[in-house]
Amino acid sequence: MEKKEIQGYPHILYRASNLSDGQILENSDTFLQNMLQRRSIREFDRQAIPHEVLRNIIQTAASAPSGANKQPWTFCIVSDPTIKRQIRIAAEEEEKLSYESRMSETWIQDLKPLGTDWKKPFLEEAPHLIVVFKQSYGLDKNQKVQHYYVNESVGIACGFLIAAIHQAGLVTLTHTPSPMNFLSKILNRPSHEKPFLLLPVGRPLSKTYVPDITKKSLNEVLIEY
Ligand SMILES: Cc1cc2nc3c(=O)[nH]c(=O)nc-3n(C[C@H](O)[C@H](O)[C@H](O)COP(=O)(O)O)c2cc1C
């Protein structure tokens, strides 16, 4: 592998793919068509997913860019039915309070087309839960390590994670029970890790319905200069 020192640090030659315009158009369109099939799913088949698949998905997420390459994330896979049940009970407790008294009227109205409520059976029915923690700072031999752009970095890693789950032919839901500190307690995570997202992962129920909603057109979201 060709190497070079830049500012005293080792660099390796990047393997450029050198594709033609036709090939990059085809690649981008294939990926687009595949990603357009992704939906948030709230009803899961209980069949377990091979462990190696889950590890590949997490490894994809962990390959994401991050501020100063600090990789400020921890991914927990929960497959144990007892722990999944604890998480469901705690999430439903918070969500019941949120739906009944913490959410604004506008928020409740905005959620109506999605058909959601405080009940979260998918937290037990999905064969696996992936709980993503963000690390406000790192620890190296008990020394604090500064992390940068933590929310942006972990958000990008979660985007990779959701894309990898979909690409594998599986489904997930981006779930944010609020507040989420019960996850730190149940999973016994250290205080510098804060829960970021909770994603049930698996196969969809063979017949499940998703909200008939649309995405903004490209014209509405794209400004070209
Ligand atoms: C940050 C974030 C938090 C979300 N939290 C929840 C949630 O707590 N419960 C839920 O049912 N869906 C949740 N969703 C899923 C959205 O409702 C869903 O992505 C949106 O309706 C669009 O549907 P689609 O994912 O099928 O395109 C969340 C999505 C995001 C990005």
The ligand as an SDF file (V2000), in Angstrom:
LIG
                    3D

 31 33  0  0  0  0  0  0  0  0999 V2000
  -35.5110   11.6900   15.3050 C   0  0  0  0  0  0  0  0  0  0  0  0
  -36.7420   10.8640   15.0310 C   0  0  0  0  0  0  0  0  0  0  0  0
  -37.5250   10.4510   16.0820 C   0  0  0  0  0  0  0  0  0  0  0  0
  -38.6400    9.6610   15.8500 C   0  0  0  0  0  0  0  0  0  0  0  0
  -39.3680    9.1930   16.9210 N   0  0  0  0  0  0  0  0  0  0  0  0
  -40.3920    8.3530   16.7130 C   0  0  0  0  0  0  0  0  0  0  0  0
  -41.0630    7.7670   17.8230 C   0  0  0  0  0  0  0  0  0  0  0  0
  -40.6980    7.9850   18.9780 O   0  0  0  0  0  0  0  0  0  0  0  0
  -42.0970    6.9340   17.5800 N   0  0  0  0  0  0  0  0  0  0  0  0
  -42.5040    6.6180   16.3010 C   0  0  0  0  0  0  0  0  0  0  0  0
  -43.4520    5.8460   16.1340 O   0  0  0  0  0  0  0  0  0  0  0  0
  -41.8540    7.1350   15.2250 N   0  0  0  0  0  0  0  0  0  0  0  0
  -40.8040    7.9820   15.4120 C   0  0  0  0  0  0  0  0  0  0  0  0
  -40.0960    8.4700   14.3370 N   0  0  0  0  0  0  0  0  0  0  0  0
  -40.4490    8.0030   12.9760 C   0  0  0  0  0  0  0  0  0  0  0  0
  -41.1570    9.0730   12.1550 C   0  0  0  0  0  0  0  0  0  0  0  0
  -42.5050    9.1990   12.5760 O   0  0  0  0  0  0  0  0  0  0  0  0
  -41.1020    8.6570   10.6780 C   0  0  0  0  0  0  0  0  0  0  0  0
  -39.7540    8.6380   10.2800 O   0  0  0  0  0  0  0  0  0  0  0  0
  -41.8640    9.6290    9.7930 C   0  0  0  0  0  0  0  0  0  0  0  0
  -43.2320    9.5680   10.0620 O   0  0  0  0  0  0  0  0  0  0  0  0
  -41.6290    9.3440    8.3050 C   0  0  0  0  0  0  0  0  0  0  0  0
  -41.9960    8.0230    8.0030 O   0  0  0  0  0  0  0  0  0  0  0  0
  -40.9780    7.0320    7.2760 P   0  0  0  0  0  0  0  0  0  0  0  0
  -39.8150    6.8310    8.2180 O   0  0  0  0  0  0  0  0  0  0  0  0
  -41.7640    5.7700    7.0400 O   0  0  0  0  0  0  0  0  0  0  0  0
  -40.5300    7.6980    6.0070 O   0  0  0  0  0  0  0  0  0  0  0  0
  -38.9910    9.2890   14.5280 C   0  0  0  0  0  0  0  0  0  0  0  0
  -38.1860    9.7030   13.4690 C   0  0  0  0  0  0  0  0  0  0  0  0
  -37.0580   10.4670   13.7200 C   0  0  0  0  0  0  0  0  0  0  0  0
  -36.1710   10.8540   12.5680 C   0  0  0  0  0  0  0  0  0  0  0  0
  1  2  1  0
  2  3  1  0
  2 30  2  0
  3  4  2  0
  4  5  1  0
  4 28  1  0
  5  6  2  0
  6  7  1  0
  6 13  1  0
  7  8  2  0
  7  9  1  0
  9 10  1  0
 10 11  2  0
 10 12  1  0
 12 13  2  0
 13 14  1  0
 14 15  1  0
 14 28  1  0
 15 16  1  0
 16 17  1  0
 16 18  1  0
 18 19  1  0
 18 20  1  0
 20 21  1  0
 20 22  1  0
 22 23  1  0
 23 24  1  0
 24 25  2  0
 24 26  1  0
 24 27  1  0
 28 29  2  0
 29 30  1  0
 30 31  1  0
M  END
$$$$
